[in-house]
Amino acid sequence: MDREISQPERNWNRGRFPTWAKMLVAVAVVLLFSLVFFRVRTFEVSGNVRYSIDEVAEASGITKGDILMAVNKTRTAGRILTKLPYIEQVRIYKEMPGTVRFEVVECSAIVMAESEFSGSWTLSETGKLLEEVDEKNTTGETGYPLIKGITLTMPTSGSQAKFSDVQLGSTAMELARQVQAAGLSGMVSEINVEDPENITLRYGSDLTVELGDGSDGDYKLKYLMAVTSQLEAGRRGVLDLSFSAGEQAVFHPLT
C-alpha cells in the first residue's frame, strides 16, 4: 500500500530547506556572530566630570570580552547609579561591533542632613544621598545648609534619603532647593525644622530668620535678600518673616 508523503518530505525531496530549518540556521548564525565577533571591546562615556571612563566602566559591572548583546541595560544602570552616587541619570547604548557607550548626568550636593547614628551626609537636589562628611564639617563649613531637627534613617550612599519625619523632611528639602535657587547656599548655614510651625534659617553668623511653617519660601527668601541689604553689617538679631499676606517683616535686634 502506498504511503502518503507529508509536505516537509516533499520539500526535502525537492532539494529545498523548510521554513523552520531556514529560521534555525539564521538564529544559529546570529548566535555565532554574537559569541565570536560582537564582544565588548571598548567603553565610551559622555557628560562625566567627576568620574573617569574607567570608573564608570568598572561600576557598570561589564568587562571587556562580555557578549555585547547580553548586556542588560536596566541592571547595568542600577549598578552605576548605586556605586557612583554623583551620577543622577545614565543612558546605555550598545553599538556594533563591540562598544558600550554611557551618557551620564552628574549632580552636586545642595544640603546636608544629620544621620541617626553620627556625622552628616550630603544630598543632591532630588534627595539622593551622596557621601558622608566628617563630623567637623557639620556646621556649614562645606558651603551647604545643614538640616536640623530631623535625622536621616539608615543612610546609604547612592540611595534616596529617608528622614525620621517624612513630612518635615520634604519641607526641609524644598527649602534647601529654594535656598539653592536663590543663590543663598553660601550664606544659609542651617535649616531648622524642629518646630514645624516656626521653621528657622541661620543666615550668616549674626541672623536667625523665622519662616513660620515654611510656606511661600520663594517669596520670603526674596524678601530676606531685600531686608538684609538694608541692615547694617554685623547687626545681630532675629528677622521674623513668618508674616501672613499684607504684613511686614519685623527685625528684633540682639544687644
Summary of the structure (lengths in Angstrom):
residues: 255
radius of gyration: 29.7
end to end distance: 120.2
largest distance: 120.2
contacts: 730
relative contact order: 0.08
helix: 31%
strand: 28%
